[in-house]
Amino acid sequence: MPELPEVESLAEFLKERAVGRTVLAVDVVAVQALKTFDPPVTALGGLTVTGVARHGKFLDLDCDGLHLVVHLARAGWLRWRDDLSGAKPVRPGKGPLAARVRFAPGDDGLAPGFELTEAGTQKRLAVYVTRDPREVPGVAALGPDPLDPSFTVDTLRRIVSGSRTQIKGLLRDQKVVAGIGNAYSDEVLHAARMSPFKIAGTLTDAQVADLHEAVVATLREAVERARGLAAKDLKAEKKSGLRVHNRAGQPCDVCGDTIREVSFSDSALQYCPTCQTGGKPLADRRLSRLLK
């Protein structure tokens, strides 16, 4: 799933390539992906991209005051094309293509653009056309952005205070903290040397400070590693930079212990017992407790 660092990098990528270009058309192939009807998607035709922003995991293209907002969900991705002038029309329901954004030809005669694709059968990629990105329910409900200077230790302390939620779930809750998903919550908790099942409200002031440092440092490092990369290279960069996520059975880079996994019905988490749980493996079941 694209998370904050990847979406941030995609936003930077589009700033370099899309800003200043005129939208020729937005072709929605997967009808279920389009979540709005007013303004119609056709209203984007003829407008100029004036800016690109990120809101949590949402991409936002400002087109002369109208906003094309995209959420890539779990299996979505953005693929830039240097020339779409010869692209063949795609029928709805055929293949992974969800939408195609075409720009008017430039001075070189090429008509670039990008395609939004989604693998798998669970189609959750979402496209919105709106006058204000805050009209998108998911954007309006976002918690503080961990890369914003306003996200301080005190901010995090207020978030965890009194919470009976496990810290892994709290970090993934977009209404609590914007942009962190399954992969980077694993990475953050490994960096903070904290069990994913620790109850958020039990964190000491020192642990809150350590967690804050881990959140900010982990995300900033991931953003820096991806800076300047083409969209097609971001997935590989994310995978190569992960220390625990999706590395079950491999040695921990910090201590050498074997990375373990806890599986759920629709996801899994990975952690290092030595670094995070006092050397004790977690039971591999939902609502796991430390094995005694």
Solvent accessible surface area in square Angstrom, and as a share of the most:
residue,aa,sasa,rsa
1,M,85,0.38
2,P,9,0.06
3,E,2,0.01
4,L,0,0.00
5,P,1,0.01
6,E,7,0.03
7,V,0,0.00
8,E,38,0.17
9,S,8,0.05
10,L,0,0.00
11,A,3,0.02
12,E,57,0.26
13,F,12,0.05
14,L,0,0.00
15,K,85,0.36
16,E,127,0.57
17,R,82,0.30
18,A,0,0.00
19,V,64,0.37
20,G,55,0.53
21,R,77,0.28
22,T,51,0.29
23,V,3,0.02
24,L,90,0.45
25,A,25,0.19
26,V,16,0.09
27,D,48,0.25
28,V,38,0.22
29,V,10,0.06
30,A,17,0.13
31,V,108,0.62
32,Q,90,0.40
33,A,2,0.02
34,L,51,0.25
35,K,103,0.44
36,T,37,0.21
37,F,179,0.75
38,D,83,0.43
39,P,8,0.05
40,P,67,0.42
41,V,24,0.14
42,T,110,0.64
43,A,37,0.29
44,L,0,0.00
45,G,36,0.34
46,G,55,0.53
47,L,41,0.21
48,T,42,0.24
49,V,0,0.00
50,T,76,0.44
51,G,21,0.21
52,V,10,0.06
53,A,41,0.32
54,R,37,0.14
55,H,49,0.22
56,G,2,0.02
57,K,17,0.07
58,F,16,0.07
59,L,2,0.01
60,D,5,0.03
61,L,2,0.01
62,D,40,0.21
63,C,2,0.01
64,D,79,0.41
65,G,41,0.40
66,L,30,0.15
67,H,25,0.11
68,L,3,0.01
69,V,0,0.00
70,V,2,0.01
71,H,41,0.18
72,L,4,0.02
73,A,9,0.07
74,R,95,0.35
75,A,39,0.30
76,G,1,0.01
77,W,8,0.03
78,L,2,0.01
79,R,99,0.36
80,W,39,0.14
81,R,101,0.37
82,D,98,0.51
83,D,62,0.32
84,L,11,0.06
85,S,83,0.53
86,G,68,0.65
87,A,38,0.29
88,K,163,0.69
89,P,129,0.81
90,V,53,0.31
91,R,169,0.62
92,P,87,0.55
93,G,78,0.75
94,K,112,0.47
95,G,60,0.58
96,P,78,0.49
97,L,19,0.09
98,A,3,0.03
99,A,1,0.00
100,R,22,0.08
101,V,2,0.01
102,R,67,0.25
103,F,0,0.00
104,A,28,0.22
105,P,82,0.51
106,G,30,0.28
107,D,164,0.85
108,D,104,0.54
109,G,53,0.51
110,L,73,0.36
111,A,6,0.05
112,P,6,0.04
113,G,0,0.00
114,F,1,0.00
115,E,16,0.07
116,L,1,0.01
117,T,13,0.08
118,E,6,0.03
119,A,62,0.48
120,G,56,0.54
121,T,131,0.76
122,Q,110,0.49
123,K,79,0.34
124,R,134,0.49
125,L,3,0.02
126,A,7,0.05
127,V,1,0.01
128,Y,31,0.12
129,V,1,0.01
130,T,4,0.03
131,R,134,0.49
132,D,38,0.20
133,P,16,0.10
134,R,170,0.62
135,E,105,0.47
136,V,2,0.01
137,P,98,0.62
138,G,31,0.29
139,V,13,0.08
140,A,66,0.51
141,A,42,0.33
142,L,39,0.19
143,G,16,0.16
144,P,49,0.31
145,D,35,0.18
146,P,2,0.01
147,L,26,0.13
148,D,64,0.33
149,P,121,0.76
150,S,76,0.49
151,F,7,0.03
152,T,61,0.35
153,V,45,0.26
154,D,77,0.40
155,T,16,0.10
156,L,1,0.01
157,R,79,0.29
158,R,166,0.60
159,I,36,0.18
160,V,5,0.03
161,S,78,0.51
162,G,67,0.65
163,S,20,0.13
164,R,175,0.64
165,T,61,0.36
166,Q,50,0.22
167,I,0,0.00
168,K,14,0.06
169,G,35,0.34
170,L,16,0.08
171,L,2,0.01
172,R,79,0.29
173,D,59,0.31
174,Q,48,0.21
175,K,147,0.62
176,V,31,0.18
177,V,1,0.01
178,A,1,0.01
179,G,0,0.00
180,I,0,0.00
181,G,2,0.02
182,N,27,0.14
183,A,5,0.04
184,Y,3,0.01
185,S,0,0.00
186,D,3,0.01
187,E,13,0.06
188,V,0,0.00
189,L,1,0.00
190,H,8,0.04
191,A,59,0.46
192,A,14,0.11
193,R,137,0.50
194,M,10,0.04
195,S,19,0.12
196,P,2,0.01
197,F,26,0.11
198,K,57,0.24
199,I,44,0.22
200,A,0,0.00
201,G,30,0.29
202,T,68,0.39
203,L,19,0.09
204,T,77,0.45
205,D,94,0.48
206,A,68,0.53
207,Q,59,0.26
208,V,2,0.01
209,A,40,0.31
210,D,75,0.39
211,L,0,0.00
212,H,29,0.13
213,E,117,0.53
214,A,7,0.06
215,V,1,0.00
216,V,31,0.18
217,A,40,0.31
218,T,20,0.12
219,L,0,0.00
220,R,112,0.41
221,E,100,0.45
222,A,4,0.03
223,V,11,0.06
224,E,103,0.46
225,R,96,0.35
226,A,7,0.05
227,R,127,0.46
228,G,75,0.72
229,L,59,0.29
230,A,30,0.23
231,A,2,0.01
232,K,157,0.67
233,D,54,0.28
234,L,1,0.01
235,K,105,0.44
236,A,70,0.54
237,E,37,0.17
238,K,28,0.12
239,K,157,0.66
240,S,89,0.57
241,G,22,0.21
242,L,15,0.08
243,R,127,0.46
244,V,0,0.00
245,H,19,0.08
246,N,109,0.56
247,R,39,0.14
248,A,44,0.34
249,G,56,0.54
250,Q,80,0.35
251,P,83,0.52
252,C,5,0.03
253,D,97,0.50
254,V,80,0.46
255,C,56,0.34
256,G,47,0.45
257,D,40,0.21
258,T,60,0.35
259,I,2,0.01
260,R,102,0.37
261,E,68,0.30
262,V,0,0.00
263,S,48,0.31
264,F,51,0.21
265,S,103,0.66
266,D,95,0.49
267,S,29,0.19
268,A,24,0.19
269,L,1,0.01
270,Q,4,0.02
271,Y,2,0.01
272,C,0,0.00
273,P,3,0.02
274,T,65,0.38
275,C,6,0.04
276,Q,12,0.05
277,T,11,0.06
278,G,73,0.70
279,G,42,0.40
280,K,107,0.45
281,P,40,0.25
282,L,10,0.05
283,A,7,0.06
284,D,87,0.45
285,R,137,0.50
286,R,133,0.49
287,L,133,0.66
288,S,4,0.03
289,R,190,0.69
290,L,76,0.38
291,L,90,0.45
292,K,241,1.02
